[in-house]
Amino acid sequence: MKHTFLRAALLFIHASGFCSAAGIITGEDVRGVKGESVTFATSLEPSAESFLALTWSFNRTTNIITSTSTDVVGKGYESRIALNKQTGSLVLSNLTEEDSGEYELTIFPYGGQQLQGSATLKVLTLVSKPSVSCPDPVLIEGQSVKLTCDADSFVSRVWTKDGKAVVSGDRFSFHDGNRLYFKVFYFSSYWCRLIADGPEKVNLTSPLQGYYAEGSEVVLTCSASSRPAASFHWFHNGAVHPGTGAELRLMDIQMNQSGNYSCQAFNNRTLRYEASQSAAVNVLGRLGRKW
């Protein structure tokens, strides 16, 4: 009976109007660290009374929580979320890579239009401990200072101040990927985190023509977004090809090399693989006849 009432209430309010509030979730792209927590904050002012109904969903299909007079928490989220019923903000803890995706918030206020917003979460992997250096152990208020974050591998660096991400602006600036410049105004704790990311957006580039003359040269190129840089492996008709590296160069190509080629990117920090789309290579006989 309780579920029937909830469904009726949602359908009734939906018919009364809809307002897509672009700023209801502050930040469309949210980043979190594997094993830690992330907050999906909203731009709504705290209200003395809770909303009539509120829902958070994952990838448009999975219910995280539906909150009315009671809360219905989705499977797998029972001990991982904290909901602020005055603002709609959500804290998600114990992050895993599977939590990466789109999060959607829908709010049904009392006597108002439906509000909706979405954000995309990307869960990153924390890697080895970096070394942070400060040029002067004693700093004076108003003095400019440079902090340097060094690491043994090319990974993403995230600076935080008192537990919150540092954003480039009037007081802060970033240089060369690992140096933070700012002016000292009061005592704060600054941290540098090294984060591995990817691979994703794996793309295979091949020549425009689909047919090649026997004896010609064919060059395939593979790229991926990855920190640190990904290594690549190649496949021919689903079987492992001996070629490695971002470029596969097929010299003096023969007809038995026709088929579908694909590449696979691997990040040795996140231990993740990602495959590309396949590209067809068709080799014609020297007289132009395909055997």
Secondary structure as the mmCIF struct_conf table of DSSP 4:
data_model
#
loop_
_struct_conf.conf_type_id
_struct_conf.id
_struct_conf.beg_label_comp_id
_struct_conf.beg_label_asym_id
_struct_conf.beg_label_seq_id
_struct_conf.end_label_comp_id
_struct_conf.end_label_asym_id
_struct_conf.end_label_seq_id
HELX_RH_AL_P HELX_RH_AL_P1 LYS A 2 SER A 16
STRN STRN1 PHE A 18 SER A 20
TURN_TY1_P TURN_TY1_P1 ALA A 22 GLY A 23
BEND BEND1 ILE A 24 ILE A 24
STRN STRN2 ILE A 25 ILE A 25
BEND BEND2 THR A 26 THR A 26
BEND BEND3 GLU A 28 GLU A 28
STRN STRN3 ASP A 29 VAL A 33
TURN_TY1_P TURN_TY1_P2 LYS A 34 GLY A 35
BEND BEND4 GLU A 36 GLU A 36
STRN STRN4 VAL A 38 PHE A 40
STRN STRN5 THR A 42 THR A 42
BEND BEND5 SER A 43 SER A 43
HELX_LH_PP_P HELX_LH_PP_P1 LEU A 44 PRO A 46
BEND BEND6 ALA A 48 GLU A 49
BEND BEND7 LEU A 52 LEU A 52
STRN STRN6 ALA A 53 PHE A 58
TURN_TY1_P TURN_TY1_P3 ASN A 59 THR A 61
STRN STRN7 THR A 62 SER A 67
BEND BEND8 THR A 68 THR A 70
STRN STRN8 ASP A 71 VAL A 73
HELX_LH_PP_P HELX_LH_PP_P2 GLY A 74 GLY A 74
TURN_TY1_P TURN_TY1_P4 LYS A 75 GLY A 76
TURN_TY1_P TURN_TY1_P5 GLU A 78 ARG A 80
STRN STRN9 ILE A 81 LEU A 83
TURN_TY1_P TURN_TY1_P6 LYS A 85 THR A 87
STRN STRN10 LEU A 90 LEU A 92
BEND BEND9 ASN A 94 ASN A 94
HELX_RH_3T_P HELX_RH_3T_P1 GLU A 97 ASP A 99
STRN STRN11 GLY A 101 PHE A 108
TURN_TY1_P TURN_TY1_P7 TYR A 110 GLY A 111
BEND BEND10 GLY A 112 GLY A 112
STRN STRN12 GLN A 114 LEU A 126
BEND BEND11 SER A 128 SER A 128
HELX_LH_PP_P HELX_LH_PP_P3 LYS A 129 PRO A 130
STRN STRN13 SER A 131 SER A 133
BEND BEND12 PRO A 135 PRO A 135
BEND BEND13 PRO A 137 VAL A 138
TURN_TY1_P TURN_TY1_P8 GLU A 141 GLY A 142
STRN STRN14 SER A 144 ASP A 150
BEND BEND14 ASP A 152 SER A 153
STRN STRN15 SER A 156 LYS A 161
TURN_TY1_P TURN_TY1_P9 ASP A 162 GLY A 163
STRN STRN16 LYS A 164 ALA A 165
BEND BEND15 GLY A 169 ARG A 171
STRN STRN17 PHE A 172 HIS A 175
TURN_TY1_P TURN_TY1_P10 ASP A 176 ASN A 178
STRN STRN18 ARG A 179 LYS A 183
BEND BEND16 TYR A 186 TYR A 186
STRN STRN19 TYR A 190 THR A 205
BEND BEND17 LEU A 208 LEU A 208
BEND BEND18 GLY A 210 GLY A 210
STRN STRN20 TYR A 211 ALA A 213
TURN_TY1_P TURN_TY1_P11 GLU A 214 GLY A 215
STRN STRN21 VAL A 218 ARG A 227
BEND BEND19 PRO A 228 PRO A 228
HELX_LH_PP_P HELX_LH_PP_P4 ALA A 229 ALA A 230
STRN STRN22 SER A 231 HIS A 236
TURN_TY1_P TURN_TY1_P12 ASN A 237 GLY A 238
STRN STRN23 ALA A 239 THR A 244
BEND BEND20 GLY A 245 ALA A 246
STRN STRN24 GLU A 247 LEU A 250
BEND BEND21 ASP A 252 ASP A 252
HELX_RH_3T_P HELX_RH_3T_P2 MET A 255 GLN A 257
STRN STRN25 GLY A 259 ASN A 267
TURN_TY1_P TURN_TY1_P13 ASN A 268 LEU A 271
STRN STRN26 ARG A 272 ALA A 275
STRN STRN27 ALA A 279 LEU A 284
TURN_TY1_P TURN_TY1_P14 ARG A 286 LEU A 287
BEND BEND22 GLY A 288 GLY A 288
#
